[in-house]
């Protein structure tokens, strides 16, 4: 049987621990199934939006903002106030300020809102341009990853999705600390019975879905980590794990 | 006309004006000139192309630098401004050319950056 089932499940759960940059329109269009939200089948929970504060209302326990990113009507963003703290955290960001909001998507009586854990005024408006690009990039990659769910997971590092769970830097989903490509290359090299080891050409023949560049990159990594070593020349490799 | 701030306002550059006549839009550009009456000003986009922005009431303050205008495109392909905001550039200048590139991308991939 293929491990794709559990890996796809793991991928789903791990993805929902990431923070996904979104537009307000995407959040409004998200469908709710039980406790989870999905944007075109991509599960989301923690999100970031960037927009301008149109309205701010302070209540004893929370501040309610309306944040507008032009993609839809302004969205309700609630920030709970720490009632133990005197001042400081409870400063209301004034309307007309562009902010980045990180928070959880919520739905109550069919109305969507965000519960923010962080609201930061933008000091550099170029961050706004970056956010626009990150949204397109993230949603494109997330959707692509979903469609290739039967294959092994790919690296999230280019998705612009930051890891709330503190894995530290978007990395690939590791199996023994190796990516899927690296594992495949290593396994072939390990199982090669020939004394001079496996050649790059042989690897390319066996791994139809990988380009020579990808194979070379995997070999370089495995070699620098000590999993393999070159034999007769730089094109032939054996595994350091004696079979 | 309704409150244009409650509906999706597509981000556009000067080149898109003709396509969005009558539509609510959001335009970001640099102030080039202001008419003496204060009811009209010209913004340049990331490609250096100019858009005329009209106001129903004259400006009551000095404007300069990069503005983000929300309004509706008129039949003359100008923008009737409902509100505007100045982008802060006190810490770093705003890269309008990069913003223009981002606009091209969101126009090319509306499925990943939907308006409405």
Interface residues (C-beta under 8 A of the other chain):
Chain A: X23 X25 X26 X29 X52 X54 X68 X70 X71 X72 X73 X74 X96 X98 X122 X123 X124 X125 X126 X129 X132 X133 X135 X136 X139 X140 X143
Chain B: X5 X6 X7 X8 X9 X10 X11 X26 X66 X70 X85 X87 X88 X89 X91 X92 X94 X95 X98 X99 X102 X105 X106 X109 X112 X113 X114 X115 X116
